[in-house]
C-alpha cells in the first residue's frame, strides 16, 4: 500500500522583477576625494522586485525594493597608474513613474557595505550610500534605457574615503513571473435588475458597476468605456473615462446605458447580453477590447417601491390605444356638452363612465412577495384586460385624461389610490360651480377633483365622495399625502415609450354610458348647484337685483333649464345688466339663433360701446 501526501501550496502573487546593468563616470567631489582622486568610473548590477506589480496604486507610481553590487575605480591624482577599486554590495529602494507612455522618471537610493583595494592592501569594510535619479525611454515594456546621475559616498573611520557624483547609462530588463494576458478584463456587478419602465433613466443612473482590470504588461491610458446591446440599446453609450490604469490594477466605473423601447418587450424577467467596449492607449498606440457584459432585467411591469413619482413613467399621453379611446369618448362628450358646466369636469365624467361602460372593473390589490418589486399594468394593458388593481385603473384613467388634454395627478394613500383631474379654474371660479370646496383639492390656487379608485366600480359620484372623505380623514389626522402631478413628475420620470400593443378596446354601450353620465351630472347638480340656486332664489324674494337675476340665469343653465335661464337673463337685462345681455347673446349663439344673438349684443353695445364680449359676439354671429 502506498501513502500519498498532497501538499497544497497557496498561489503566489505575480511579482515582477528587473535587472539593471549599467556603467557610470565618477566625478570626485569634496575633500579629500577632490584632491586625492581623478575622474573615475565603474559599473553596477541591480536586481529589483517590483512591489507595485502586487500592490498597484491608482496614481500609477511604481515602487521597488532590491539588491545591488558594483565596482568603482578611482585613479589617484598623483599621476601614477595606481588607483583605488571600491567593491560594494547593498540594498535599495526606488520610485518610478511614466508621465508619458514611453518616458520613465525614477528616484532611487541604496546603502550597504564596501571594501577598497589598492594594489595588495585592503581597506577595512565600512558603509556606503547613494541617492540619485534618472530619465529613460521605454522601447518595449521589457526594455528601458535610462540616463542617470546622483551622489555616492564611501565612508571610513576618519570620514569620507571617497565621494562624488556619478553620471551613467543603465539598461533595464523587465521580467514577469506571470505573463500578462495582453488585454483588459471586465466584470459586471449589479445589485438590482433593470426596470424597463425607467429605461431612459439609466443614462444618468447606473445599472451597476464595471470592474476593469489591466492585464497588459504596462499601464494603459485614456481608457474610455461604453456599453451597447444590439437592438436593446439605441446607441453605444459612454460609461466614463479613466486617465490611467496601472498594470495589474482594477478600477471601477458606473455602468450606464441608452436603452431602446425594445426592453419594454420583456414580459418575464431575463437578461440582456450586451458588450462593453474598452478603448485605450498602450505605449502610444490605440487599442480596443470588446467584452461581454450581461445585464439582468425585470419584466416591464416591475416597479420598485419607494418614490411614488416614479408611477408617472407608466402613464403616456401618446399611447396609441389610450389616445383612440380618449378621442372616441371626448367626441361623444362634445356632442352632448352641457352649457355652463366646467368642460374638464364634463370630459372627466365621460372618460370615467366610459371605462365602466366598456367593462373595466377594479379588484383589490393582492399581497406580494416580500422584497420583490410591485407588478403594475400599463394603461393599455388595463384597457385590454378590462380590469386590474385600483392602482392600474387609476393610471389608465390618468392616461385618458392626459390624452384628452386634461392635467392629471396621482395620490396614493395607505388604503386607496386616488386620481385627480384639474378643472383648470381657481378658487373664485370654483365658488360659482360648487357648493363649497370641501370635496375639492386646491393646489397653488388650482382646483382639482379627486376620484377614488377603491370606489371605481360604483361610479363617478361614489368615487368622488369616497376620495374627498378619505383625504379629509388624512388631513384631519395631521398626516400628508403625496400628490404627484404627472406633468411635473415626467421631468424626472419620462413616460415609457411602450409601442402599440394591437389591443382593440371594447366600445361602451351608448345607452348605458349615457345613463351613467346622466346619473353623475344629476348627482353633481343636486349636491352642488341646487343649494346655490335655492340661495339665489331666496335672495331675489327678499331683495331682487339685476345681478341676482343674472346669477340665477347662470345657475339655471347649469341645471339644464334653458327656458327658465333665458327668462332670468332677460329680466336682468331689462334692469340694465350688461353681463345679462351678453350672456343672453351667447346662449343664442350656442343655439345657432344668430339674429337673436346680434340683437342682444347690439343692445349691450348701445349701453357699453367698448364692451369686448359684445364686439366678439357680433363678429361670431356675422361669420355664420
C-alpha positions as CSV (number, residue, x, y, z in Angstrom):
1,X,0.0,0.0,0.0
2,X,1.3,3.4,-0.9
3,X,0.5,6.6,1.0
4,X,0.4,9.7,-1.0
5,X,0.7,13.1,0.7
6,X,-0.6,16.1,-1.2
7,X,0.7,19.5,-0.3
8,X,-1.5,22.5,-1.2
9,X,0.7,25.4,-2.0
10,X,-1.1,28.8,-1.9
11,X,-0.9,30.7,-5.2
12,X,1.8,33.3,-5.1
13,X,1.1,36.8,-6.4
14,X,2.6,37.7,-9.7
15,X,5.7,39.6,-8.6
16,X,7.6,41.2,-11.5
17,X,11.3,41.9,-11.3
18,X,14.0,43.6,-13.3
19,X,17.8,43.5,-13.9
20,X,19.5,46.8,-14.3
21,X,23.1,46.6,-15.5
22,X,24.8,49.9,-16.0
23,X,28.0,51.9,-16.2
24,X,29.0,55.3,-15.0
25,X,31.6,58.0,-14.8
26,X,32.5,59.1,-11.3
27,X,33.5,62.8,-10.6
28,X,35.2,63.3,-7.2
29,X,33.6,66.0,-5.0
30,X,34.5,67.3,-1.6
31,X,37.7,66.7,0.4
32,X,39.7,64.6,0.5
33,X,38.3,63.0,-2.7
34,X,38.7,66.0,-4.9
35,X,42.5,66.3,-4.3
36,X,43.2,62.6,-3.9
37,X,41.5,61.1,-6.9
38,X,41.0,61.8,-10.6
39,X,37.9,61.2,-12.8
40,X,37.0,57.5,-12.5
41,X,34.1,55.2,-13.2
42,X,32.7,51.8,-12.9
43,X,29.6,49.7,-13.2
44,X,26.9,48.0,-11.2
45,X,24.1,45.5,-11.4
46,X,20.8,45.9,-9.7
47,X,18.1,43.3,-9.1
48,X,14.7,44.9,-8.3
49,X,11.5,43.4,-7.1
50,X,8.5,45.5,-8.5
51,X,6.3,45.7,-5.4
52,X,3.7,47.7,-7.3
53,X,3.0,44.7,-9.6
54,X,1.4,43.2,-6.5
55,X,0.1,46.3,-4.8
56,X,-0.6,48.8,-7.6
57,X,-1.8,52.3,-6.8
58,X,-4.3,54.5,-8.6
59,X,-1.7,57.1,-9.4
60,X,0.4,54.7,-11.5
61,X,3.5,55.3,-9.3
62,X,5.7,52.2,-9.1
63,X,8.0,51.2,-6.2
64,X,10.7,48.6,-6.0
65,X,13.0,47.0,-3.5
66,X,16.1,45.2,-4.4
67,X,19.8,44.4,-4.0
68,X,22.8,45.6,-6.0
69,X,26.5,45.2,-6.4
70,X,29.1,47.3,-8.1
71,X,32.7,48.4,-8.6
72,X,34.0,51.9,-8.7
73,X,37.6,52.5,-9.9
74,X,39.2,55.8,-8.7
75,X,42.6,56.7,-10.2
76,X,45.0,58.5,-7.9
77,X,45.6,62.2,-8.7
78,X,49.4,61.8,-8.2
79,X,49.9,61.0,-11.9
80,X,50.8,57.4,-11.2
81,X,48.9,54.4,-12.7
82,X,47.7,53.4,-9.3
83,X,44.1,53.6,-8.2
84,X,41.6,52.5,-5.6
85,X,39.0,49.9,-6.5
86,X,35.8,50.0,-4.4
87,X,33.7,46.9,-4.3
88,X,30.2,47.4,-2.9
89,X,27.0,45.5,-2.1
90,X,23.8,46.6,-0.6
91,X,20.0,47.1,-0.8
92,X,18.0,49.8,-2.4
93,X,14.5,51.3,-2.9
94,X,13.2,53.3,-5.9
95,X,10.1,55.1,-7.1
96,X,9.3,55.3,-10.8
97,X,6.6,56.9,-12.9
98,X,5.7,57.1,-16.6
99,X,4.3,60.6,-17.2
100,X,4.1,59.7,-20.9
101,X,3.8,56.3,-22.4
102,X,7.5,55.8,-23.1
103,X,9.1,58.3,-20.8
104,X,10.4,57.0,-17.5
105,X,11.3,59.1,-14.4
106,X,13.0,57.4,-11.5
107,X,14.2,58.3,-8.0
108,X,16.3,55.7,-6.1
109,X,18.7,55.2,-3.3
110,X,20.8,52.5,-1.8
111,X,23.1,51.7,1.1
112,X,25.3,48.8,2.1
113,X,28.9,47.8,2.8
114,X,32.1,48.1,0.7
115,X,35.7,47.4,0.8
116,X,38.5,49.1,-1.1
117,X,41.6,47.5,-2.6
118,X,44.7,49.3,-3.8
119,X,47.5,47.0,-5.1
120,X,47.8,44.4,-2.3
121,X,46.3,46.4,0.6
122,X,42.7,46.4,1.6
123,X,40.7,49.0,3.5
124,X,38.5,47.9,6.4
125,X,34.9,47.2,5.4
126,X,32.6,50.2,6.0
127,X,29.3,51.6,4.8
128,X,28.4,53.5,1.7
129,X,25.3,55.1,0.4
130,X,24.0,56.7,-2.8
131,X,21.0,58.7,-3.9
132,X,20.0,59.7,-7.4
133,X,17.6,59.7,-10.2
134,X,17.2,59.0,-13.9
135,X,15.2,59.6,-17.1
136,X,14.6,56.8,-19.5
137,X,13.0,55.7,-22.8
138,X,10.8,52.6,-22.9
139,X,11.3,50.9,-26.2
140,X,9.0,48.0,-25.3
141,X,7.6,47.0,-21.9
142,X,10.5,44.7,-21.2
143,X,13.3,47.1,-22.1
144,X,14.1,50.6,-20.9
145,X,17.3,52.6,-21.5
146,X,18.0,55.3,-18.9
147,X,20.5,58.1,-18.2
148,X,21.0,58.6,-14.5
149,X,23.0,60.6,-12.1
150,X,23.4,61.0,-8.4
151,X,25.7,61.2,-5.4
152,X,27.8,58.4,-3.8
153,X,29.7,58.4,-0.5
154,X,32.1,55.8,0.7
155,X,32.6,56.3,4.4
156,X,35.5,55.2,6.6
157,X,36.6,55.7,10.2
158,X,38.0,59.1,9.5
159,X,35.1,60.4,7.4
160,X,34.6,60.1,3.7
161,X,37.1,57.9,2.0
162,X,35.7,58.8,-1.4
163,X,32.7,60.8,-2.6
164,X,31.3,62.4,-5.7
165,X,28.8,62.5,-8.4
166,X,28.1,59.7,-10.9
167,X,26.7,60.0,-14.4
168,X,25.9,57.0,-16.5
169,X,23.6,54.8,-18.6
170,X,21.5,51.9,-17.3
171,X,19.7,49.2,-19.3
172,X,16.6,47.9,-17.6
173,X,15.4,44.4,-18.4
174,X,11.9,43.7,-17.0
175,X,10.6,40.1,-16.3
176,X,7.2,38.9,-15.4
177,X,6.6,35.9,-13.1
178,X,3.2,35.6,-14.7
179,X,2.9,36.8,-18.2
180,X,0.3,39.5,-18.8
181,X,-2.7,38.4,-21.0
182,X,-2.1,41.4,-23.2
183,X,-5.7,42.6,-22.8
184,X,-8.2,44.0,-20.3
185,X,-10.7,42.0,-18.2
186,X,-14.2,43.2,-17.3
187,X,-16.7,42.1,-14.7
188,X,-20.2,43.5,-14.2
189,X,-21.6,43.8,-10.7
190,X,-25.3,44.5,-10.4
191,X,-27.2,45.0,-7.2
192,X,-30.6,45.1,-8.8
193,X,-32.0,44.2,-12.2
194,X,-33.0,46.9,-14.7
195,X,-36.6,48.2,-14.5
196,X,-37.7,48.6,-18.2
197,X,-40.2,51.3,-17.3
198,X,-37.3,53.5,-16.3
199,X,-35.3,52.8,-19.5
200,X,-34.4,56.5,-20.1
201,X,-33.1,57.0,-16.5
202,X,-30.2,54.7,-17.0
203,X,-28.4,57.3,-19.0
204,X,-27.7,59.1,-15.7
205,X,-28.4,56.4,-13.0
206,X,-26.1,53.5,-13.1
207,X,-27.3,49.9,-13.7
208,X,-24.4,48.6,-11.7
209,X,-20.6,48.7,-11.6
210,X,-18.0,47.8,-14.2
211,X,-14.7,46.3,-12.8
212,X,-11.9,46.9,-15.3
213,X,-8.6,45.1,-14.8
214,X,-5.5,46.0,-16.7
215,X,-3.8,42.8,-17.8
216,X,-1.4,44.5,-20.2
217,X,2.3,44.3,-19.3
218,X,2.3,48.1,-18.8
219,X,0.0,50.8,-17.7
220,X,-2.9,51.8,-20.1
221,X,-4.0,55.4,-20.6
222,X,-7.1,57.4,-21.7
223,X,-9.3,54.4,-21.0
224,X,-12.8,55.0,-22.5
225,X,-15.6,52.6,-21.7
226,X,-19.0,52.4,-23.4
227,X,-21.9,49.9,-23.4
228,X,-24.1,48.6,-26.2
229,X,-26.6,45.8,-26.5
230,X,-27.8,45.4,-30.1
231,X,-31.5,46.1,-30.5
232,X,-31.9,46.7,-26.8
233,X,-29.9,50.0,-26.9
234,X,-30.5,53.0,-29.1
235,X,-26.8,53.9,-29.2
236,X,-23.4,52.9,-27.8
237,X,-23.4,54.9,-24.5
238,X,-20.3,56.2,-22.7
239,X,-19.9,55.0,-19.2
240,X,-16.8,57.1,-18.4
241,X,-13.1,57.8,-18.9
242,X,-10.1,56.9,-16.8
243,X,-6.9,58.8,-17.3
244,X,-4.6,55.8,-16.3
245,X,-4.9,52.3,-15.1
246,X,-1.6,50.9,-13.7
247,X,-0.5,47.4,-14.7
248,X,-2.4,44.8,-12.8
249,X,-4.8,47.3,-11.2
250,X,-8.6,47.0,-11.2
251,X,-10.7,50.2,-11.3
252,X,-14.5,50.8,-11.2
253,X,-16.8,52.7,-13.4
254,X,-20.6,53.1,-13.3
255,X,-22.5,51.2,-16.0
256,X,-24.8,53.4,-18.0
257,X,-26.9,52.6,-21.0
258,X,-29.1,54.2,-23.6
259,X,-31.8,51.6,-23.7
260,X,-34.3,51.4,-26.6
261,X,-38.0,50.7,-26.3
262,X,-37.2,47.1,-27.1
263,X,-36.6,46.5,-23.4
264,X,-40.3,47.1,-22.8
265,X,-40.9,43.8,-24.6
266,X,-39.6,41.9,-21.6
267,X,-42.8,40.3,-20.2
268,X,-40.7,38.0,-17.9
269,X,-37.5,38.5,-16.0
270,X,-34.5,37.9,-18.1
271,X,-31.1,39.3,-19.1
272,X,-29.6,41.3,-21.9
273,X,-26.2,40.1,-23.2
274,X,-24.5,43.3,-24.1
275,X,-21.0,44.4,-24.8
276,X,-18.6,46.8,-23.0
277,X,-16.3,48.4,-25.5
278,X,-13.0,49.4,-23.9
279,X,-10.7,51.8,-25.9
280,X,-7.3,52.8,-24.5
281,X,-3.8,53.9,-25.4
282,X,-1.0,51.4,-24.8
283,X,2.6,52.7,-25.4
284,X,1.1,55.4,-27.6
285,X,-1.0,53.1,-29.7
286,X,-4.7,52.9,-29.7
287,X,-6.3,49.6,-28.8
288,X,-9.9,48.3,-28.5
289,X,-11.2,45.4,-26.5
290,X,-14.8,44.2,-26.5
291,X,-16.0,42.2,-23.5
292,X,-19.4,40.6,-22.8
293,X,-21.4,42.4,-20.3
294,X,-24.6,40.6,-19.3
295,X,-27.3,42.7,-17.5
296,X,-30.2,41.4,-15.5
297,X,-33.7,42.8,-16.4
298,X,-37.0,42.7,-14.7
299,X,-40.2,42.3,-16.7
300,X,-41.7,45.5,-18.0
301,X,-44.4,45.7,-15.3
302,X,-42.0,45.7,-12.4
303,X,-41.9,48.8,-10.2
304,X,-39.7,49.5,-7.2
305,X,-41.4,50.6,-4.1
306,X,-40.1,54.0,-2.9
307,X,-40.6,57.2,-4.9
308,X,-44.3,57.4,-5.8
309,X,-43.5,59.9,-8.5
310,X,-42.0,57.0,-10.5
311,X,-45.5,55.8,-11.2
312,X,-45.6,58.6,-13.8
313,X,-43.4,56.6,-16.1
314,X,-46.2,54.1,-16.7
315,X,-48.5,56.9,-17.9
316,X,-48.1,58.1,-21.5
317,X,-50.4,60.6,-23.1
318,X,-49.4,59.3,-26.5
319,X,-50.2,55.6,-26.1
320,X,-52.0,54.8,-29.4
321,X,-54.7,52.7,-27.9
322,X,-55.4,55.1,-25.0
323,X,-55.5,58.0,-27.5
324,X,-58.0,56.2,-29.6
325,X,-60.2,55.6,-26.6
326,X,-59.9,59.2,-25.4
327,X,-60.8,60.6,-28.8
328,X,-63.8,58.4,-29.1
329,X,-65.2,59.3,-25.7
330,X,-64.4,63.0,-25.8
331,X,-66.1,63.1,-29.2
332,X,-69.3,61.8,-27.6
333,X,-68.8,64.3,-24.7
334,X,-68.5,67.3,-27.2
335,X,-71.7,66.2,-28.9
336,X,-73.5,66.1,-25.6
337,X,-71.8,69.0,-24.0
338,X,-73.8,71.0,-21.4
339,X,-73.9,74.7,-21.3
340,X,-72.5,76.5,-18.3
341,X,-70.6,73.5,-16.8
342,X,-66.9,73.1,-16.5
343,X,-65.6,71.4,-19.6
344,X,-62.8,69.5,-17.9
345,X,-65.3,68.1,-15.4
346,X,-67.6,67.1,-18.2
347,X,-64.9,65.3,-20.1
348,X,-63.7,63.7,-16.8
349,X,-67.2,62.3,-16.2
350,X,-67.5,60.9,-19.7
351,X,-64.0,59.3,-19.6
352,X,-64.6,57.7,-16.2
353,X,-68.0,56.3,-17.0
354,X,-66.8,55.3,-20.5
355,X,-64.3,52.9,-18.9
356,X,-67.0,51.4,-16.7
357,X,-69.5,51.1,-19.6
358,X,-66.7,49.3,-21.6
359,X,-66.5,46.7,-18.8
360,X,-63.4,47.9,-16.9
361,X,-63.5,46.8,-13.3
362,X,-61.1,47.0,-10.4
363,X,-60.1,44.3,-7.9
364,X,-58.3,44.5,-4.6
365,X,-54.5,44.6,-4.6
366,X,-53.2,41.3,-3.6
367,X,-50.2,40.6,-1.4
368,X,-46.8,40.4,-3.0
369,X,-43.7,38.5,-2.0
370,X,-41.5,40.5,0.4
371,X,-38.5,42.1,-1.2
372,X,-39.9,41.7,-4.7
373,X,-40.9,44.6,-6.9
374,X,-44.6,45.6,-7.4
375,X,-46.3,44.5,-10.6
376,X,-48.1,47.3,-12.3
377,X,-50.1,47.2,-15.6
378,X,-49.5,49.8,-18.3
379,X,-52.8,51.6,-19.1
380,X,-53.1,49.9,-22.4
381,X,-52.9,46.5,-20.7
382,X,-55.6,47.5,-18.2
383,X,-57.7,48.7,-21.2
384,X,-57.2,45.4,-23.0
385,X,-57.7,43.2,-19.9
386,X,-60.7,45.4,-18.9
387,X,-59.6,45.5,-15.4
388,X,-56.8,45.5,-12.8
389,X,-55.9,46.6,-9.4
390,X,-57.0,50.0,-8.1
391,X,-53.7,51.5,-9.0
392,X,-53.9,50.1,-12.5
393,X,-57.3,51.7,-13.0
394,X,-56.0,55.0,-11.6
395,X,-53.2,55.0,-14.1
396,X,-55.5,54.2,-17.0
397,X,-57.9,57.0,-16.1
398,X,-55.0,59.4,-15.7
399,X,-53.6,58.4,-19.1
400,X,-57.1,59.0,-20.7
401,X,-57.3,62.5,-19.0
402,X,-53.8,63.5,-20.3
403,X,-54.6,62.1,-23.8
404,X,-57.6,64.5,-23.7
405,X,-55.5,67.5,-22.8
406,X,-56.6,67.5,-19.1
407,X,-53.9,67.6,-16.4
408,X,-54.0,64.6,-14.0
409,X,-52.4,63.9,-10.6
410,X,-51.9,60.7,-8.7
411,X,-52.4,60.4,-4.9
412,X,-51.5,57.1,-3.4
413,X,-52.8,56.6,0.2
414,X,-52.5,53.8,2.7
415,X,-55.9,52.3,1.8
416,X,-56.8,53.8,-1.6
417,X,-55.4,55.1,-4.9
418,X,-56.8,58.5,-6.0
419,X,-56.6,60.1,-9.4
420,X,-57.4,63.8,-9.5
421,X,-58.3,65.8,-12.6
422,X,-57.6,69.5,-12.9
423,X,-60.6,71.7,-13.6
424,X,-58.4,74.5,-14.9
425,X,-60.0,77.1,-12.6
426,X,-59.1,78.9,-9.4
427,X,-60.9,79.2,-6.1
428,X,-63.0,82.2,-7.1
429,X,-64.4,80.4,-10.1
430,X,-65.0,77.2,-8.2
431,X,-67.3,79.1,-5.8
432,X,-69.7,79.7,-8.7
433,X,-69.6,76.0,-9.7
434,X,-69.6,74.1,-6.4
435,X,-71.4,74.4,-3.1
436,X,-68.1,74.9,-1.2
437,X,-64.7,73.5,-1.8
438,X,-64.7,70.7,0.8
439,X,-64.8,68.0,-1.8
440,X,-62.1,69.6,-4.0
441,X,-58.4,69.9,-3.8
442,X,-56.7,73.2,-4.0
443,X,-53.1,73.1,-5.2
444,X,-51.4,76.5,-5.7
445,X,-54.9,78.0,-6.2
446,X,-55.7,75.5,-8.9
447,X,-58.8,73.4,-8.4
448,X,-58.6,69.6,-8.7
449,X,-61.4,67.0,-8.4
450,X,-60.3,63.7,-6.7
451,X,-61.7,60.3,-7.6
452,X,-61.2,57.1,-5.5
453,X,-60.2,54.0,-7.4
454,X,-61.4,51.9,-4.5
455,X,-64.9,53.0,-5.4
456,X,-64.3,52.9,-9.2
457,X,-66.9,50.2,-9.7
458,X,-69.6,52.2,-8.0
459,X,-69.5,55.2,-10.4
460,X,-68.3,58.7,-10.6
461,X,-70.3,60.2,-7.8
462,X,-69.4,57.5,-5.3
463,X,-65.8,57.7,-6.3
464,X,-65.7,61.4,-5.9
465,X,-67.4,61.2,-2.5
466,X,-65.0,58.4,-1.2
467,X,-61.9,60.3,-2.4
468,X,-62.9,63.5,-0.6
469,X,-63.8,61.7,2.6
470,X,-60.6,59.8,2.6
471,X,-58.4,62.8,2.0
472,X,-60.3,64.8,4.7
473,X,-59.6,62.0,7.1
474,X,-55.9,62.0,6.2
475,X,-55.6,65.8,6.7
476,X,-57.7,65.7,9.9
477,X,-55.2,63.3,11.4
478,X,-52.4,65.7,10.7
479,X,-50.9,63.5,8.0
480,X,-49.9,64.3,4.5
481,X,-50.5,62.6,1.1
482,X,-48.2,62.7,-1.9
483,X,-49.8,64.5,-4.8
484,X,-48.0,63.6,-8.0
485,X,-48.8,66.0,-10.8
486,X,-47.9,64.0,-13.9
487,X,-46.7,67.0,-15.9
488,X,-44.2,67.7,-13.1
489,X,-43.2,64.1,-12.4
490,X,-42.5,63.5,-16.1
491,X,-39.4,65.8,-15.8
492,X,-37.7,63.1,-13.7
493,X,-39.6,60.0,-14.8
494,X,-40.4,60.4,-18.6
495,X,-43.3,58.2,-19.9
496,X,-42.1,54.8,-21.0
497,X,-42.4,54.6,-24.8
498,X,-44.4,51.4,-24.9
499,X,-45.2,50.6,-28.6
500,X,-48.8,49.9,-29.8
501,X,-49.9,46.5,-28.4
502,X,-52.6,45.9,-31.0
503,X,-55.3,45.9,-28.4
504,X,-58.8,46.8,-29.5
505,X,-60.8,48.3,-26.7
506,X,-64.4,47.4,-26.3
507,X,-66.6,50.4,-27.2
508,X,-69.1,51.0,-24.4
509,X,-72.8,50.5,-25.0
510,X,-74.0,54.0,-25.8
511,X,-77.3,53.9,-23.9
512,X,-75.6,52.5,-20.8
513,X,-72.9,55.2,-21.0
514,X,-75.4,58.0,-21.4
515,X,-77.4,56.8,-18.4
516,X,-74.3,56.6,-16.2
517,X,-73.2,60.1,-17.3
518,X,-76.6,61.5,-16.7
519,X,-76.6,60.0,-13.2
520,X,-73.3,61.6,-12.5
521,X,-74.5,65.0,-13.7
522,X,-77.7,64.7,-11.7
523,X,-75.7,63.9,-8.6
524,X,-73.5,66.9,-9.1
525,X,-76.4,69.3,-9.8
526,X,-78.3,68.1,-6.7
527,X,-75.3,68.3,-4.4
528,X,-73.6,71.5,-5.7
529,X,-75.8,73.6,-8.0
530,X,-79.2,73.1,-6.3
531,X,-78.1,74.6,-2.9
532,X,-76.7,77.6,-4.8
533,X,-79.8,78.0,-6.8
534,X,-82.0,78.0,-3.7
535,X,-79.9,80.6,-2.0
536,X,-80.1,83.0,-5.0
537,X,-83.9,82.4,-5.3
538,X,-84.3,83.3,-1.6
539,X,-82.3,86.5,-2.1
540,X,-84.4,87.5,-5.0
541,X,-87.6,87.1,-3.0
542,X,-86.3,89.5,-0.4
543,X,-84.2,92.0,-2.5
544,X,-84.3,91.4,-6.2
545,X,-81.4,93.0,-8.3
546,X,-80.2,92.7,-11.8
547,X,-77.0,90.9,-10.7
548,X,-79.1,88.3,-8.8
549,X,-81.3,87.6,-11.8
550,X,-78.2,87.2,-14.0
551,X,-76.7,84.9,-11.4
552,X,-80.0,82.9,-11.4
553,X,-79.8,82.6,-15.2
554,X,-76.2,81.1,-14.9
555,X,-77.3,78.5,-12.3
556,X,-80.4,77.6,-14.2
557,X,-78.3,76.9,-17.3
558,X,-76.1,74.6,-15.2
559,X,-79.2,72.6,-14.2
560,X,-80.2,72.3,-17.8
561,X,-83.3,74.6,-17.5
562,X,-82.6,76.7,-20.6
563,X,-86.0,78.3,-21.0
564,X,-86.0,79.5,-17.3
565,X,-82.5,80.7,-17.8
566,X,-83.5,82.9,-20.8
567,X,-86.3,84.4,-18.8
568,X,-83.9,85.2,-15.9
569,X,-81.3,86.8,-18.3
570,X,-84.0,88.9,-20.0
571,X,-85.3,90.1,-16.6
572,X,-81.8,91.1,-15.6
573,X,-81.2,92.8,-19.0
574,X,-84.4,94.7,-18.5
575,X,-83.0,96.0,-15.2
576,X,-79.9,97.2,-17.1
577,X,-77.4,94.3,-16.6
578,X,-74.9,94.3,-19.4
579,X,-73.5,90.9,-18.4
580,X,-77.1,89.5,-18.7
581,X,-77.3,90.9,-22.2
582,X,-74.1,89.3,-23.3
583,X,-75.0,86.0,-21.5
584,X,-78.3,86.0,-23.4
585,X,-76.5,86.7,-26.6
586,X,-74.0,83.8,-26.0
587,X,-76.9,81.5,-25.2
588,X,-78.5,82.4,-28.6
589,X,-75.1,81.7,-30.3
590,X,-75.0,78.3,-28.8
591,X,-78.5,77.6,-30.1
592,X,-77.4,79.0,-33.5
593,X,-80.0,81.7,-33.4
594,X,-77.7,84.3,-34.8
595,X,-80.3,87.0,-35.4
596,X,-81.3,86.9,-31.7
597,X,-77.7,86.9,-30.7
598,X,-76.9,90.0,-32.8
599,X,-79.9,91.8,-31.2
600,X,-78.7,91.2,-27.6
601,X,-75.0,92.0,-28.4
602,X,-76.1,95.2,-30.1
603,X,-78.2,96.1,-27.1
604,X,-75.2,95.7,-24.9
605,X,-73.1,97.9,-27.1
606,X,-75.7,100.7,-27.0
607,X,-75.2,100.8,-23.2
608,X,-71.5,100.0,-23.2
609,X,-69.9,100.8,-26.7
610,X,-66.5,99.4,-25.6
611,X,-67.7,96.0,-24.3
612,X,-65.3,93.4,-25.8
613,X,-67.6,90.5,-25.2
614,X,-70.4,92.1,-27.2
615,X,-68.0,93.0,-30.0
616,X,-66.7,89.5,-30.3
617,X,-70.2,88.1,-30.1
618,X,-71.4,90.2,-33.1
619,X,-68.3,89.1,-35.1
620,X,-69.1,85.4,-34.4
621,X,-72.8,86.0,-35.4
622,X,-71.8,87.8,-38.6
623,X,-69.4,85.0,-39.5
624,X,-72.3,82.5,-39.6
